[in-house]
Amino acid sequence: MNLAYTVLRYINRARQRPSDAGDPGLLAILEKQATEAFEGIVALTAPASPMTWEINVNMLGAVQTTNRVAFRFPRPVEITGFFPSLVIAAAGGGATTPSTDVIAVQMDTDNQNYLTSADGVSTAAGGKAGPFVTLSAMSVQVPRVVGYKLRNPTPDIGFTFRWKADVSGGAVFKDTLVSLAMYARYLG
């Protein structure tokens, strides 16, 4: 239910029964809707987020998947966007220079709730894509700004990266430092 609809229902009820206008239960519902409102009206070039955090992981050209990289926020946050970047490491790995289009990312909160999914997609790396999506899809430069609200006292977000192509026969891609910046603001 969106915020506008909730406000209109509240106003209609308050007009019918003015004594309900101060009802703590109704006010709590209205407050919850207002604090969680994400109506899709955002500036794609400047998401409202005063803080930037970043995770980094070395992705070896001959290893299919990285270990989970965890980041723990100091308090509840709303993540408004991401920005992935790649830096080619030293001379290790294969001959191909990777881009964010050849790397898939799995994102989870508290090592259990997946925020990415590509179910039903078969991959060259074998099996189903599962909770992995193309890394470049996480960029705020595409027409999308996210509004992930992480409400735990110290929320944990984790990322696992893998090559979209099968590298079991040897390194295909150059060893790469994968970075993912997170734009966020504190909740409450």
DRENDO-1510 file (C-alpha; in Angstrom, 1 decimal, always signed):
<recs>
REC; n; res; u; v; w
REC; 1; MET; +0.0; +0.0; +0.0 .
REC; 2; ASN; +1.5; +3.4; -0.9 .
REC; 3; LEU; +1.7; +6.4; +1.3 .
REC; 4; ALA; -0.9; +8.5; -0.6 .
REC; 5; TYR; -3.5; +5.8; -0.3 .
REC; 6; THR; -2.9; +5.4; +3.4 .
REC; 7; VAL; -3.2; +9.2; +4.0 .
REC; 8; LEU; -6.4; +9.3; +2.0 .
REC; 9; ARG; -7.9; +6.5; +4.0 .
REC; 10; TYR; -6.9; +8.2; +7.2 .
REC; 11; ILE; -8.4; +11.5; +6.2 .
REC; 12; ASN; -11.7; +9.8; +5.1 .
REC; 13; ARG; -11.9; +7.9; +8.4 .
REC; 14; ALA; -11.2; +11.1; +10.4 .
REC; 15; ARG; -13.9; +13.0; +8.6 .
REC; 16; GLN; -16.4; +10.2; +9.3 .
REC; 17; ARG; -15.4; +9.9; +12.9 .
REC; 18; PRO; -13.4; +12.9; +14.1 .
REC; 19; SER; -12.6; +11.1; +17.4 .
REC; 20; ASP; -10.5; +8.6; +15.4 .
REC; 21; ALA; -8.1; +11.3; +14.1 .
REC; 22; GLY; -6.0; +11.0; +17.3 .
REC; 23; ASP; -6.2; +7.2; +17.5 .
REC; 24; PRO; -2.7; +5.9; +18.4 .
REC; 25; GLY; -3.1; +2.8; +16.2 .
REC; 26; LEU; -4.1; +4.8; +13.1 .
REC; 27; LEU; -1.3; +7.3; +13.7 .
REC; 28; ALA; +1.2; +4.4; +14.1 .
REC; 29; ILE; +0.2; +3.0; +10.7 .
REC; 30; LEU; +0.4; +6.4; +9.1 .
REC; 31; GLU; +3.8; +7.0; +10.6 .
REC; 32; LYS; +5.1; +3.6; +9.5 .
REC; 33; GLN; +4.0; +4.2; +6.0 .
REC; 34; ALA; +5.6; +7.7; +5.9 .
REC; 35; THR; +8.9; +6.5; +7.2 .
REC; 36; GLU; +9.0; +3.6; +4.7 .
REC; 37; ALA; +7.7; +5.6; +1.8 .
REC; 38; PHE; +9.7; +5.0; -1.4 .
REC; 39; GLU; +7.4; +6.3; -4.1 .
REC; 40; GLY; +9.9; +6.0; -6.9 .
REC; 41; ILE; +10.5; +9.8; -7.2 .
REC; 42; VAL; +14.2; +10.2; -7.1 .
REC; 43; ALA; +16.9; +11.9; -9.0 .
REC; 44; LEU; +18.9; +9.2; -10.7 .
REC; 45; THR; +22.0; +11.2; -11.0 .
REC; 46; ALA; +22.1; +12.2; -7.3 .
REC; 47; PRO; +20.6; +9.7; -4.9 .
REC; 48; ALA; +19.9; +11.2; -1.5 .
REC; 49; SER; +22.6; +9.6; +0.6 .
REC; 50; PRO; +25.3; +11.4; +2.6 .
REC; 51; MET; +27.5; +8.3; +3.2 .
REC; 52; THR; +29.5; +6.0; +0.9 .
REC; 53; TRP; +30.9; +2.7; +2.0 .
REC; 54; GLU; +32.8; +0.3; -0.2 .
REC; 55; ILE; +33.8; -3.4; -0.2 .
REC; 56; ASN; +36.8; -4.8; -2.2 .
REC; 57; VAL; +37.7; -8.3; -3.2 .
REC; 58; ASN; +40.5; -9.8; -5.3 .
REC; 59; MET; +38.9; -12.0; -8.0 .
REC; 60; LEU; +41.4; -14.4; -9.5 .
REC; 61; GLY; +41.0; -15.3; -13.1 .
REC; 62; ALA; +41.2; -19.0; -12.5 .
REC; 63; VAL; +38.8; -19.2; -9.5 .
REC; 64; GLN; +35.1; -19.3; -10.3 .
REC; 65; THR; +33.7; -17.7; -7.1 .
REC; 66; THR; +35.0; -15.5; -4.3 .
REC; 67; ASN; +34.3; -16.0; -0.7 .
REC; 68; ARG; +31.4; -14.0; +0.8 .
REC; 69; VAL; +32.6; -10.4; +1.6 .
REC; 70; ALA; +30.7; -9.1; +4.6 .
REC; 71; PHE; +30.2; -5.5; +5.6 .
REC; 72; ARG; +28.6; -4.5; +8.9 .
REC; 73; PHE; +26.9; -1.1; +9.2 .
REC; 74; PRO; +27.1; +0.6; +12.6 .
REC; 75; ARG; +23.3; +1.1; +12.7 .
REC; 76; PRO; +20.2; +0.6; +10.6 .
REC; 77; VAL; +20.5; +2.1; +7.1 .
REC; 78; GLU; +18.7; +2.6; +3.8 .
REC; 79; ILE; +20.9; +1.8; +0.8 .
REC; 80; THR; +20.0; +4.1; -2.1 .
REC; 81; GLY; +22.4; +2.8; -4.7 .
REC; 82; PHE; +25.5; +1.0; -5.7 .
REC; 83; PHE; +28.5; +1.7; -8.0 .
REC; 84; PRO; +30.7; -1.3; -9.1 .
REC; 85; SER; +34.2; -0.8; -10.4 .
REC; 86; LEU; +37.1; -3.0; -11.5 .
REC; 87; VAL; +40.9; -2.5; -11.4 .
REC; 88; ILE; +43.1; -5.0; -13.2 .
REC; 89; ALA; +45.6; -6.5; -10.7 .
REC; 90; ALA; +49.2; -7.5; -11.4 .
REC; 91; ALA; +50.0; -9.8; -14.4 .
REC; 92; GLY; +48.2; -12.8; -13.1 .
REC; 93; GLY; +45.2; -14.6; -14.6 .
REC; 94; GLY; +44.1; -15.1; -18.2 .
REC; 95; ALA; +44.3; -12.9; -21.3 .
REC; 96; THR; +40.9; -11.3; -21.3 .
REC; 97; THR; +40.3; -8.0; -19.5 .
REC; 98; PRO; +37.0; -8.3; -17.6 .
REC; 99; SER; +34.2; -5.8; -17.4 .
REC; 100; THR; +31.3; -5.6; -14.9 .
REC; 101; ASP; +29.2; -7.4; -17.6 .
REC; 102; VAL; +31.2; -10.7; -17.2 .
REC; 103; ILE; +30.9; -10.8; -13.4 .
REC; 104; ALA; +27.9; -11.9; -11.4 .
REC; 105; VAL; +27.1; -10.8; -7.8 .
REC; 106; GLN; +25.0; -12.4; -5.1 .
REC; 107; MET; +23.9; -10.0; -2.4 .
REC; 108; ASP; +22.4; -11.0; +0.9 .
REC; 109; THR; +21.6; -9.5; +4.3 .
REC; 110; ASP; +22.6; -11.3; +7.5 .
REC; 111; ASN; +23.9; -14.2; +5.4 .
REC; 112; GLN; +20.3; -15.4; +4.7 .
REC; 113; ASN; +18.0; -13.0; +2.9 .
REC; 114; TYR; +19.0; -12.7; -0.8 .
REC; 115; LEU; +18.4; -9.3; -2.5 .
REC; 116; THR; +19.4; -10.6; -5.9 .
REC; 117; SER; +17.9; -13.4; -8.0 .
REC; 118; ALA; +18.2; -14.8; -11.4 .
REC; 119; ASP; +16.3; -18.1; -10.9 .
REC; 120; GLY; +15.6; -20.1; -13.9 .
REC; 121; VAL; +18.6; -18.8; -15.8 .
REC; 122; SER; +21.2; -21.4; -16.9 .
REC; 123; THR; +24.8; -20.2; -16.8 .
REC; 124; ALA; +27.9; -21.1; -18.7 .
REC; 125; ALA; +29.6; -21.6; -15.3 .
REC; 126; GLY; +27.2; -24.5; -14.8 .
REC; 127; GLY; +23.9; -24.9; -13.0 .
REC; 128; LYS; +21.4; -22.2; -12.3 .
REC; 129; ALA; +22.3; -18.6; -11.7 .
REC; 130; GLY; +20.4; -18.6; -8.4 .
REC; 131; PRO; +20.9; -15.5; -6.4 .
REC; 132; PHE; +23.6; -14.1; -8.7 .
REC; 133; VAL; +22.9; -11.1; -11.1 .
REC; 134; THR; +25.2; -9.3; -13.5 .
REC; 135; LEU; +27.5; -6.9; -11.6 .
REC; 136; SER; +26.8; -3.9; -13.9 .
REC; 137; ALA; +23.1; -4.2; -13.1 .
REC; 138; MET; +24.0; -2.9; -9.6 .
REC; 139; SER; +25.2; +0.5; -10.9 .
REC; 140; VAL; +23.1; +3.6; -10.2 .
REC; 141; GLN; +23.9; +4.7; -13.8 .
REC; 142; VAL; +21.2; +2.4; -15.0 .
REC; 143; PRO; +17.6; +3.7; -14.6 .
REC; 144; ARG; +17.2; +2.4; -11.1 .
REC; 145; VAL; +17.8; +3.6; -7.6 .
REC; 146; VAL; +17.3; +1.1; -4.8 .
REC; 147; GLY; +15.7; +1.6; -1.4 .
REC; 148; TYR; +16.9; -1.3; +0.7 .
REC; 149; LYS; +16.1; -0.7; +4.3 .
REC; 150; LEU; +18.2; -2.7; +6.7 .
REC; 151; ARG; +16.7; -2.4; +10.1 .
REC; 152; ASN; +18.8; -4.7; +12.3 .
REC; 153; PRO; +20.7; -2.8; +15.0 .
REC; 154; THR; +24.0; -3.5; +13.1 .
REC; 155; PRO; +22.9; -4.9; +9.7 .
REC; 156; ASP; +25.3; -7.2; +7.9 .
REC; 157; ILE; +25.3; -7.2; +4.1 .
REC; 158; GLY; +27.4; -9.7; +2.1 .
REC; 159; PHE; +28.5; -10.0; -1.5 .
REC; 160; THR; +29.8; -13.0; -3.4 .
REC; 161; PHE; +31.2; -12.6; -6.9 .
REC; 162; ARG; +31.7; -15.1; -9.6 .
REC; 163; TRP; +32.7; -15.2; -13.3 .
REC; 164; LYS; +29.7; -15.7; -15.6 .
REC; 165; ALA; +31.9; -17.9; -17.9 .
REC; 166; ASP; +33.3; -21.2; -16.8 .
REC; 167; VAL; +36.9; -20.9; -15.7 .
REC; 168; SER; +37.4; -24.5; -14.5 .
REC; 169; GLY; +39.7; -25.2; -17.5 .
REC; 170; GLY; +42.1; -22.4; -16.5 .
REC; 171; ALA; +42.2; -18.6; -16.2 .
REC; 172; VAL; +40.1; -16.8; -18.8 .
REC; 173; PHE; +40.1; -13.4; -17.2 .
REC; 174; LYS; +42.9; -11.3; -15.7 .
REC; 175; ASP; +43.1; -11.1; -11.9 .
REC; 176; THR; +40.9; -8.2; -10.9 .
REC; 177; LEU; +40.1; -6.1; -7.9 .
REC; 178; VAL; +36.3; -5.8; -7.7 .
REC; 179; SER; +34.9; -2.9; -5.7 .
REC; 180; LEU; +31.3; -2.1; -5.0 .
REC; 181; ALA; +30.5; +1.3; -3.4 .
REC; 182; MET; +27.2; +1.5; -1.4 .
REC; 183; TYR; +25.4; +4.9; -1.1 .
REC; 184; ALA; +23.4; +5.0; +2.1 .
REC; 185; ARG; +21.8; +7.0; +4.8 .
REC; 186; TYR; +20.9; +6.2; +8.4 .
REC; 187; LEU; +17.4; +5.3; +9.3 .
REC; 188; GLY; +15.7; +6.8; +12.3 .
</recs>
